[in-house]
């Protein structure tokens, strides 16, 4: 708001919200090496491949 930046008069046009809430979402990702010799293929799980 342009009028809120004017010295002395700015306080008449400025509004402040005292009930502001800040929420942060933090994802923590830990990489790991997976041995894929024990993981079945998609065909073994019953999925079909269509060309």
N, C-alpha and C positions, 0 to 999 in steps of 0.2 A: 504494500500500500504506500503510495508516494507521499501522502499527507502525514503519515506517521513518522517520516524521516525528517520533517522540518523541526528545527530547534524551537523550543518553548511551546509551539502549537502542536507538536507531534504527540504529546501525551493525551490530547483530546481525541485523537483519531486512532490511537493505538489500543489494541485489545490483547490481553494475556489470559491464557487458560491455565489456571492453577491446578487443575485436575488432570494433567497429562500423564499418561502411562506409557512407559517404554518397555517393549517386550523383545527379547532377543532369543533366537532359536540357534542352538549350536549343535552341529553334527560332528561327532568324533568318529573318524574312519581309521581303522587299523588294518593295514594290508597283511595278508598271509599267503604263503605259498601252499597250493593245494596239489596233492599227489593225485593225478587223474587216472591212475591205473585201476582204481576201485570204483570209479564213477561209470555207470552203465551208459551206453550210447542211447540216442533218442529212439532208434529202431528197437533196441532191447526193451525200452519202456513202452512200446506199442504205438509210437508215432509213425505215421506214414508220410513218405516223401512223394509229392506230386510234381511231375515235370511240366 
